[in-house]
Protein backbone atom coordinates (compact mmCIF):
# COMPACT_ATOMS: atom_id res chain seq x y z
CA UNK A 1 0.00 0.00 0.00
CA UNK A 2 1.68 3.30 -1.04
CA UNK A 3 2.49 5.97 1.49
CA UNK A 4 0.67 9.22 0.75
CA UNK A 5 2.21 12.60 1.55
CA UNK A 6 1.54 14.22 4.89
CA UNK A 7 2.51 17.57 6.28
CA UNK A 8 4.42 17.30 9.54
CA UNK A 9 5.82 20.16 11.54
CA UNK A 10 8.08 19.56 14.54
CA UNK A 11 7.98 22.26 17.16
CA UNK A 12 11.35 22.87 18.78
CA UNK A 13 11.86 24.66 22.05
CA UNK A 14 14.95 25.80 23.87
CA UNK A 15 16.75 29.01 24.56
CA UNK A 16 20.02 27.90 23.00
CA UNK A 17 21.02 25.84 20.01
CA UNK A 18 22.75 23.35 22.31
CA UNK A 19 19.61 21.84 23.86
CA UNK A 20 16.33 21.56 22.01
CA UNK A 21 13.45 19.17 22.67
CA UNK A 22 10.77 18.02 20.30
CA UNK A 23 7.43 18.43 22.06
CA UNK A 24 5.01 17.11 19.49
CA UNK A 25 4.43 16.62 15.81
CA UNK A 26 1.45 18.10 14.01
CA UNK A 27 0.24 15.72 11.34
CA UNK A 28 -2.33 17.02 8.86
CA UNK A 29 -4.26 14.21 7.19
CA UNK A 30 -6.06 14.63 3.89
CA UNK A 31 -9.32 12.72 3.42
CA UNK A 32 -7.53 10.38 1.00
CA UNK A 33 -4.80 9.39 3.41
CA UNK A 34 -4.90 5.89 4.81
CA UNK A 35 -1.42 5.11 6.03
CA UNK A 36 1.07 7.33 7.80
CA UNK A 37 4.58 5.94 8.21
CA UNK A 38 6.67 7.48 10.93
CA UNK A 39 10.34 8.22 10.38
CA UNK A 40 11.19 5.65 13.03
CA UNK A 41 9.51 2.92 11.02
CA UNK A 42 6.35 2.89 13.16
CA UNK A 43 3.08 2.72 11.23
CA UNK A 44 -0.25 4.15 12.34
CA UNK A 45 -3.45 3.08 10.64
CA UNK A 46 -5.75 6.01 9.86
CA UNK A 47 -9.14 5.83 8.19
CA UNK A 48 -10.36 9.30 7.28
CA UNK A 49 -9.33 10.65 10.67
CA UNK A 50 -9.36 14.41 11.03
CA UNK A 51 -6.36 16.65 11.64
CA UNK A 52 -5.17 16.29 15.23
CA UNK A 53 -2.07 16.83 17.28
CA UNK A 54 -0.19 13.53 17.52
CA UNK A 55 2.19 13.51 20.52
CA UNK A 56 5.75 12.49 19.72
CA UNK A 57 5.78 9.72 22.33
CA UNK A 58 3.23 7.81 20.26
CA UNK A 59 5.96 7.24 17.66
CA UNK A 60 7.64 4.81 20.01
CA UNK A 61 4.71 2.49 20.65
CA UNK A 62 2.06 0.70 18.65
CA UNK A 63 -0.78 3.15 17.98
CA UNK A 64 -3.74 2.13 15.83
CA UNK A 65 -6.78 4.06 14.72
CA UNK A 66 -9.84 1.99 13.77
CA UNK A 67 -13.18 2.97 12.33
CA UNK A 68 -15.98 0.73 11.14
CA UNK A 69 -19.72 0.64 10.72
CA UNK A 70 -21.23 -0.78 13.91
CA UNK A 71 -24.24 -3.07 13.31
CA UNK A 72 -25.10 -2.70 17.00
CA UNK A 73 -25.42 1.08 16.83
CA UNK A 74 -26.19 1.60 13.14
CA UNK A 75 -23.39 4.15 12.72
CA UNK A 76 -19.65 4.43 12.30
CA UNK A 77 -17.63 4.12 15.50
CA UNK A 78 -14.00 5.01 16.13
CA UNK A 79 -11.39 3.91 18.64
CA UNK A 80 -7.67 4.05 19.36
CA UNK A 81 -5.45 1.19 20.47
CA UNK A 82 -2.15 1.76 22.26
CA UNK A 83 0.29 -1.07 22.86
CA UNK A 84 0.94 -4.59 21.66
CA UNK A 85 0.42 -6.80 24.71
CA UNK A 86 -0.28 -7.10 28.42
CA UNK A 87 -3.54 -6.60 30.29
CA UNK A 88 -6.24 -5.13 28.07
CA UNK A 89 -7.57 -1.81 29.37
CA UNK A 90 -10.96 -0.63 28.11
CA UNK A 91 -11.06 3.16 28.53
CA UNK A 92 -14.29 5.16 28.65
CA UNK A 93 -14.15 8.94 28.10
CA UNK A 94 -15.85 11.52 30.29
CA UNK A 95 -19.41 12.68 29.53
CA UNK A 96 -19.92 12.95 25.77
CA UNK A 97 -16.15 12.65 25.35
CA UNK A 98 -14.29 11.27 22.36
CA UNK A 99 -12.05 8.27 21.83
CA UNK A 100 -8.93 10.49 21.69
CA UNK A 101 -9.61 12.21 25.03
CA UNK A 102 -7.14 10.15 27.08
CA UNK A 103 -4.45 10.70 24.47
CA UNK A 104 -5.05 14.46 24.34
CA UNK A 105 -5.12 14.74 28.13
CA UNK A 106 -1.77 13.01 28.53
CA UNK A 107 -3.16 9.94 30.29
CA UNK A 108 -1.86 7.53 27.65
CA UNK A 109 1.50 9.29 27.44
CA UNK A 110 1.96 8.88 31.18
CA UNK A 111 1.80 5.10 30.64
CA UNK A 112 4.21 5.08 27.68
CA UNK A 113 6.77 2.95 29.52
CA UNK A 114 4.16 0.37 30.55
CA UNK A 115 2.86 0.27 26.98
CA UNK A 116 6.28 -0.11 25.35
CA UNK A 117 7.16 -2.88 27.80
CA UNK A 118 4.03 -4.82 26.81
CA UNK A 119 2.48 -4.60 30.29
CA UNK A 120 -0.70 -2.75 29.27
CA UNK A 121 -2.69 -2.34 26.06
CA UNK A 122 -5.29 0.45 25.99
CA UNK A 123 -8.50 0.40 23.96
CA UNK A 124 -9.95 3.93 24.01
CA UNK A 125 -13.54 3.86 22.80
CA UNK A 126 -15.92 6.63 21.78
CA UNK A 127 -18.98 7.57 23.80
CA UNK A 128 -22.60 7.70 22.68
CA UNK A 129 -23.79 9.70 25.69
CA UNK A 130 -25.38 12.44 23.60
CA UNK A 131 -27.66 9.78 22.08
CA UNK A 132 -28.30 7.94 25.36
CA UNK A 133 -28.28 9.39 28.88
CA UNK A 134 -27.74 12.99 27.76
CA UNK A 135 -30.48 12.86 25.10
CA UNK A 136 -33.04 14.74 27.20
CA UNK A 137 -35.48 14.88 24.28
CA UNK A 138 -35.87 11.07 24.47
CA UNK A 139 -37.94 9.10 26.92
CA UNK A 140 -35.68 7.46 29.54
CA UNK A 141 -36.59 4.04 28.12
CA UNK A 142 -35.14 5.03 24.75
CA UNK A 143 -32.03 6.43 26.42
CA UNK A 144 -31.51 3.12 28.24
CA UNK A 145 -32.07 1.11 25.07
CA UNK A 146 -29.40 3.12 23.29
CA UNK A 147 -27.08 2.33 26.20
CA UNK A 148 -27.85 -1.36 25.66
CA UNK A 149 -26.96 -1.00 21.98
CA UNK A 150 -23.67 0.62 23.03
CA UNK A 151 -22.95 -2.28 25.35
CA UNK A 152 -23.65 -4.69 22.49
CA UNK A 153 -21.13 -2.77 20.40
CA UNK A 154 -18.55 -3.29 23.15
CA UNK A 155 -19.23 -6.98 23.78
CA UNK A 156 -19.83 -8.05 20.18
CA UNK A 157 -17.39 -5.82 18.32
CA UNK A 158 -14.72 -4.17 20.48
CA UNK A 159 -13.93 -7.07 22.81
CA UNK A 160 -13.62 -9.61 19.98
CA UNK A 161 -11.19 -7.22 18.27
CA UNK A 162 -9.18 -6.96 21.48
CA UNK A 163 -9.01 -10.74 21.85
CA UNK A 164 -7.96 -11.09 18.22
CA UNK A 165 -5.06 -8.71 18.81
CA UNK A 166 -4.12 -9.78 22.32
CA UNK A 167 -4.83 -13.12 23.98
CA UNK A 168 -4.13 -11.84 27.49
CA UNK A 169 -7.24 -12.91 29.45
CA UNK A 170 -7.15 -10.06 31.98
CA UNK A 171 -9.27 -7.01 31.19
CA UNK A 172 -9.50 -3.75 33.13
CA UNK A 173 -12.26 -1.19 32.64
CA UNK A 174 -11.55 2.38 33.64
CA UNK A 175 -13.15 5.79 33.36
CA UNK A 176 -13.31 9.18 35.06
CA UNK A 177 -16.41 11.20 35.93
CA UNK A 178 -19.24 9.88 33.72
CA UNK A 179 -16.73 7.44 32.23
CA UNK A 180 -16.47 5.91 35.70
CA UNK A 181 -20.16 5.04 35.54
CA UNK A 182 -19.58 3.25 32.22
CA UNK A 183 -16.50 1.40 33.47
CA UNK A 184 -18.17 0.19 36.66
CA UNK A 185 -21.57 -0.56 35.12
CA UNK A 186 -19.99 -2.61 32.32
CA UNK A 187 -17.90 -4.61 34.77
CA UNK A 188 -20.82 -5.29 37.13
CA UNK A 189 -23.04 -6.39 34.27
CA UNK A 190 -20.27 -8.60 32.83
CA UNK A 191 -18.11 -9.75 35.75
CA UNK A 192 -16.92 -12.82 33.84
CA UNK A 193 -15.39 -10.57 31.17
CA UNK A 194 -13.66 -8.08 33.47
CA UNK A 195 -10.98 -8.69 36.07
CA UNK A 196 -10.69 -5.17 37.47
CA UNK A 197 -12.86 -2.04 37.28
CA UNK A 198 -11.65 1.41 38.30
CA UNK A 199 -14.08 4.30 38.71
CA UNK A 200 -12.55 7.74 39.26
CA UNK A 201 -14.86 10.46 40.59
CA UNK A 202 -17.95 8.62 39.39
CA UNK A 203 -21.67 8.63 40.14
CA UNK A 204 -23.44 5.28 40.16
CA UNK A 205 -27.16 6.07 40.25
CA UNK A 206 -28.21 6.66 36.64
CA UNK A 207 -31.65 7.99 37.61
CA UNK A 208 -29.91 11.33 38.02
CA UNK A 209 -29.98 11.38 34.19
CA UNK A 210 -33.53 10.06 33.82
CA UNK A 211 -35.36 12.63 35.94
CA UNK A 212 -35.88 9.94 38.55
CA UNK A 213 -37.47 7.43 36.17
CA UNK A 214 -36.48 3.87 37.07
CA UNK A 215 -38.39 1.49 34.80
CA UNK A 216 -36.99 -1.91 33.88
CA UNK A 217 -34.80 -0.72 31.01
CA UNK A 218 -33.20 1.92 33.22
CA UNK A 219 -33.03 -0.37 36.26
CA UNK A 220 -30.71 -2.85 34.55
CA UNK A 221 -28.23 -0.05 33.80
CA UNK A 222 -28.39 1.41 37.30
CA UNK A 223 -25.71 -0.22 39.48
CA UNK A 224 -27.04 1.26 42.70
CA UNK A 225 -30.38 -0.44 42.03
CA UNK A 226 -29.63 -3.80 40.42
CA UNK A 227 -26.77 -4.65 42.80
CA UNK A 228 -29.05 -4.00 45.78
CA UNK A 229 -31.54 -6.52 44.35
CA UNK A 230 -29.04 -9.12 43.14
CA UNK A 231 -29.83 -12.61 44.54
CA UNK A 232 -28.41 -15.01 41.97
CA UNK A 233 -25.66 -16.98 43.79
CA UNK A 234 -23.60 -17.44 40.60
CA UNK A 235 -23.77 -13.76 39.76
CA UNK A 236 -22.87 -12.79 43.30
CA UNK A 237 -19.87 -15.09 43.30
CA UNK A 238 -18.64 -13.65 40.03
CA UNK A 239 -19.11 -10.12 41.38
CA UNK A 240 -17.15 -11.02 44.52
CA UNK A 241 -14.25 -12.15 42.33
CA UNK A 242 -14.12 -8.75 40.62
CA UNK A 243 -11.44 -6.30 41.74
CA UNK A 244 -13.48 -3.10 42.06
CA UNK A 245 -11.91 0.24 42.98
CA UNK A 246 -13.81 3.50 43.52
CA UNK A 247 -11.74 6.67 44.04
CA UNK A 248 -13.19 10.11 44.70
CA UNK A 249 -12.25 13.35 46.42
CA UNK A 250 -13.60 14.06 49.91
CA UNK A 251 -14.74 17.50 48.74
CA UNK A 252 -16.29 16.23 45.50
CA UNK A 253 -20.06 16.62 45.39
CA UNK A 254 -20.23 12.99 44.23
CA UNK A 255 -18.58 11.57 47.36
CA UNK A 256 -21.85 10.78 49.15
CA UNK A 257 -23.06 8.69 46.22
CA UNK A 258 -19.79 6.77 46.35
CA UNK A 259 -20.25 6.14 50.06
CA UNK A 260 -23.84 5.02 49.48
CA UNK A 261 -22.88 2.71 46.62
CA UNK A 262 -20.05 1.27 48.70
CA UNK A 263 -22.63 0.37 51.35
CA UNK A 264 -24.79 -1.35 48.71
CA UNK A 265 -21.80 -3.42 47.63
CA UNK A 266 -20.84 -4.40 51.17
CA UNK A 267 -24.43 -5.41 51.92
CA UNK A 268 -24.09 -7.98 49.13
CA UNK A 269 -20.68 -9.17 50.32
CA UNK A 270 -18.96 -7.68 47.27
CA UNK A 271 -15.43 -6.75 48.25
CA UNK A 272 -14.18 -3.48 46.84
CA UNK A 273 -11.95 -0.55 47.69
CA UNK A 274 -13.45 2.88 48.34
CA UNK A 275 -10.59 5.36 48.35
CA UNK A 276 -11.27 8.92 49.47
CA UNK A 277 -8.68 11.50 48.41
CA UNK A 278 -8.15 14.78 50.20
CA UNK A 279 -9.64 17.72 48.34
CA UNK A 280 -11.89 17.98 45.29
CA UNK A 281 -9.81 15.83 42.93
CA UNK A 282 -12.29 16.01 40.04
CA UNK A 283 -9.87 16.91 37.26
CA UNK A 284 -7.30 15.37 34.96
CA UNK A 285 -4.13 15.84 37.07
CA UNK A 286 -5.81 14.01 39.96
CA UNK A 287 -7.18 11.28 37.72
CA UNK A 288 -3.74 10.69 36.25
CA UNK A 289 -2.32 10.24 39.73
CA UNK A 290 -5.21 8.00 40.75
CA UNK A 291 -5.04 5.69 37.75
CA UNK A 292 -1.31 5.15 38.19
CA UNK A 293 -1.93 4.30 41.81
CA UNK A 294 -4.72 1.80 41.15
CA UNK A 295 -4.06 0.31 37.70
CA UNK A 296 -2.24 -2.57 39.44
CA UNK A 297 -4.97 -3.03 42.06
CA UNK A 298 -6.06 -1.46 45.35
CA UNK A 299 -3.49 -0.46 47.96
WODASUL-V29419 format. One record per backbone hydrogen bond with DSSP energy under -0.5 kcal/mol. CO is the residue of the C=O (numbers start at 1). NH is the residue of the N-H. If there is no record, write none. Layout:
co nh
CO NH
CO NH
This chain:
co nh
2 4
6 8
7 28
9 11
9 26
10 12
11 23
13 21
19 16
21 13
21 23
23 56
24 11
25 27
25 54
26 9
26 28
27 29
27 52
28 7
30 33
33 48
34 46
35 4
35 37
36 38
36 44
38 41
42 38
44 36
45 65
46 48
52 27
53 55
54 25
55 58
56 59
57 60
58 61
62 83
64 81
66 79
68 70
68 77
69 71
70 74
70 75
75 70
77 68
78 126
79 66
80 124
81 64
82 122
87 121
88 90
88 172
89 91
89 123
90 174
91 125
92 176
94 97
97 127
98 101
100 104
101 105
102 107
102 108
103 106
106 110
108 111
109 112
111 115
112 116
113 117
114 119
114 120
115 84
115 118
119 87
121 89
122 82
122 124
123 91
123 125
124 80
128 131
128 132
129 132
129 134
132 135
134 136
135 138
139 142
139 143
140 144
141 145
142 146
143 147
144 148
145 149
146 150
147 151
148 152
149 153
150 154
151 155
152 156
153 157
153 158
154 159
157 161
158 162
159 163
160 164
161 165
162 166
170 88
171 195
171 196
172 90
173 198
174 92
175 200
176 179
177 180
177 181
178 182
179 183
180 184
181 185
182 186
183 187
184 188
185 189
186 190
190 193
190 194
195 243
196 173
197 245
198 175
198 200
199 201
199 247
200 177
204 206
204 224
205 208
206 209
207 210
207 212
210 213
215 219
216 220
218 221
219 222
219 226
221 223
222 225
222 226
223 227
225 229
227 230
231 233
232 236
233 237
234 238
235 239
236 240
237 241
238 241
239 242
242 244
243 197
244 273
245 199
246 275
247 201
248 277
249 252
252 255
254 258
255 259
256 260
257 261
258 262
259 263
260 264
261 265
262 266
263 267
264 268
265 268
265 270
266 269
269 271
272 274
273 246
273 275
274 276
275 248
275 277
277 250
279 251
280 249
281 283
283 286
283 287
284 288
285 289
286 290
287 291
288 292
289 293
290 294
291 295
294 297
